Amino acid sequence: MISGVKMNSNGNDFIVLDNSDWRWNSSEMSKMALALCRRRESVGADGLLAVESSEKCHFMMRLFNRDGSEGEMCGNGARCIARYAYEKGIAPQQMTFETLAGHISATVTPPSVKLSMNEVNLSEMILDCPVEFEGFHTRYSFLTAGVPHAVLFIGDLHEKSLATLASWGKTLRYRTDLFPQGANINFVCLKEKALYTITYERGVEDITRSCGTGAVASAIVAYRTGKCDSEVEVDSLGGRNHVSLVLGEKGRRVFPFLAGSTVFVARMEILEESLA
């Protein structure tokens, strides 16, 4: 049997495992993600998270998407694994952990977790460029906030069906002329003083209830285009994230902070049959 927990952050759900003893290699965890993240046929989740030992930080975070691919970083997943590590005694309340996108610092005050994320280089950002897809004309921005993100402000977002947005997201996610490595696609609109974001996630290959790095990317683009202040609430289908941005020297870099809630759903003993 495989012991683990099910967690979510704003509905972005994960299976979390302790792999500190390197019981499973990368290939095995990729296959586990494919098998265990299936909805209705297995546990079901947007991804699989694993804690591994680290010589540089309190631990190493590994993320395997629902399609078996390994992701560099996930904001909601990072919050979940930080709380998991704190509750399990793996890391203190204020911790630093490794990801493939760099070191992340976190402060855990259950059920909330605040992340200090890696700086974003604004000089590499593509801002407010025209794009056409499926007969629809709009504008997009692109940046890397842990993982690649495209941000599109859609004025009538609430009038679009999830099926339409999923189709658009799938089309844009594979626009290698724009995004050679693929990208998460964030559809955003203004909602009073907050942002409202719906994200099609690369690796999950569907719209998720929330995307933490997508909230950060959307806030950065909104701030740079004068649509919000440096602190903003970002709502999603699953809940609310708080994003604050600190500008670096000469405004060329930004240091994002991401805060939101986490939920322990269940402790699990996963049977081998579920891997079939």
N, C-alpha and C positions, 0 to 999 in steps of 0.2 A: 504493500500500500504506500501511497504518497501522502504525506501530511502537509497541509497548507491552510490558508485562509482565503476567504472571498472578501474583497473590499471594494468600495467605490468612492469616488470623489465627484460630486455633482452628477451622478449617474454614469460616469465613465468608469467601467468596472474591470477588475483585475483579479486573477488568481495569483497569490503571493506565496513563494516558497523560500525556504532557507537552504541555500546551496553553499554554505560556508565551507563545507568539507569537499567541495567540487565532486559531489556524487554524480552529477550529470554534466556532460560536456556540451558545447554549443549546439552540435548536431542533434543531440538527444533533446535538449530544451526546445529547439525549433520544432521537432516532431511532436513534443508534448503540447506546445502551443497550438499547433494545427489540430490535434485531437481534442484537447480539453476545452478550447475556446468555442467549439461548435455549439450554437444555440439549439436547445431542445434535444440534441443527441448526446450531449455531455454536460459538463458543468456550465459552460457558456460564459464568455467574457470578451472584452475588447482586446485583451492582451494578457501575457504572463510576465510577472515580475519575479526576479530572483535576487536575493542578497548573497553576495560572494565576499570573501576576505579581500582586504586591501592592505598594502604596506604603506600607503600614503595617507589614507583617510580612515574614517571609522568603518567603512565598508564600500563595496562596489555594487552599483545597481545595474542589473541586466534587464533589458526589455525585449520581449519577443512578441511581435504583433500577431493578430489572429491568422494572418496568412503564412506564418512561420518565419517571416523576415525579422531581422534584428533591428531595432530602432535606436537612434542615438540618444534620444531624450524624450520625456513626456512629462509635462507639468503636473497633471493630475496624478499620474503614476508615481512621480517623485514624491508628492505629498503623501500618498498611500504608503510607500515603502519607508519613508521617514518615520511615520507614526508606527508602523509595524516594527521597525528596528528599535524605536524607543520603548514600546510596550514589551518587547521581548528581551530588553536589557542588552541589546547589541550595541546601542549608541546612546549617548546622553541626550538631554533635552535640546541642547544646542549642538548640532553635529555638522560634519562635512562628509560628503560621499562622492565617489567617483561615478561618472557616466562617460559614455563614448563622446559626449559633447563637452566634457570638461568637469571640473569640480563644482558641486552645488552645496551651498550651506542652507541649513533648515533649522527653524525653531518650532518645537512641537508643544502646543498647549491644547491637549485633546478636548474636543475633536478637531480643532483647527491646526493648520500647519502653514507657516510662512516660509517661502523659499527666496533666497538671494541667488538669482540666476546669473549665468555668464553674460558678460557684456555683449552688446550687439553693435557691430560696426556699421554705422549709418552711411559711410561713404560707399559701401557696397550695395546699398538698398536701391531698388528700382522703384520710382515713385510716380504713381498716377499716369500710367500709359494706356492708350486705347487698346481694346481687344474685342474680337468678334468671335462668337461661337454659337452654334445652333440657331443662327439668324438673330441673335441678341447682341446688341452693341453696348459696351460699357467701358469702364476703365479699371485697371488693376495695379496693385503694388506688389513687390516681392522682396522678401528679406529672409534671413536665417535667424530664427530665435530658438536655438537648440536643434531644430530641424527646419527644412525649407517650408516657407509659408507664402501663399498668394492671398491677398486681401482685396475683396471687391465690395465696394459700398453699393448696396441695392436699395434704392429709396423706398420701394414697395415690397420689402422682404416679407412682411407678414401676409401679403397676398399671394405669395408663391407657395405651391404645395411642396412637401418634403420630397415627393417623387420627382418633381421638376428640378429641385436643387440637387438631389442625388445624381440625376442625369447630367446636369451641368458640371457638378463636381468630378464625376468620372471622366467626362470629356476633357476638362482642363487638367486634371491630375496627370494625364498622359500626353499633354502638349509638350513634348520634349524639345520643340523649337523654342519654347519659353522657359521650361524648367527641365534641364537635362537629367536631373536626378529624380524627377517627379516632385510633387509638392502637396502639402495639405492645402485645401481650398476653403477659405473663410468667407462666407457671405455675411455682410455686416450692415446694420442700419442704426441710426440714432434713436434712442428711446428715452425721452425726457433728458436727464443729465447723464444717463448711462449709455452703454453700447449694448446691442443685442447681436449675438453671433451664432451662426449655424455652420458647423465645420464638417466637411467631407475629409476623412482621414486616410492618408496614404498608409498602406499596411493593413488597416482594418477594412479598407475598400468599401466604406459606407459612411453615412452620416452617423456621428456619435452624439451622445447626450451632452457632452461637454469636451472641450479641448483646452488644457491649461496653456500650452505654448501658443495655441491659436488666439487665446485671450490676450496674451502679451503682444503678439504680432499685430493684432487688430488695434490695440491701444497705442502702440508705437506709430502706426500709420495714421490713426485718427489724430494723435497729438501733432505729428509732423505736418498734417494738412489743416490744422487749426480747428478740428472738430471737437476736441476735448482738452482738458487740462492734463497735467502730468500725473494726477491721481484720478482714477476712474473705476467705476463698477462695470463689470462686463457680465451680462446675463447670457444664459444659454438655455437650451431645452431642459437641462438638468439642474440648473441652479445658478448661483452668482459667485464670481471670482472678483477679488479686489486687486487691481494692478496699480503700482506706483513706479514712476520712472525718474531716475536721477541721471542728469546729463553729465557726460565727462568733459574733458578739456576741449574747448572750442566747439562743443556740440557735435563732435564727430562720432562719439560713442555714447551709448545709453546703457545704464545699469538697471535692469528690471527687477522688481520684487513682486511675487505672486502669492496671494493668501486666499485660503478657502477651507472648507470643511472636508473631513474624511469620515467614512463609516466602516466599522467592522461588521460584516454581514453574517459570517459563519466560520467556524473552525471545521475543517474537513479531513476525512480519511478517504482519499481518492482511490478507487479500486482499479486494478490493472485492466479490467474489461473496458474501461472508458478510454483507454489508449488505442483500442483496436480500430 
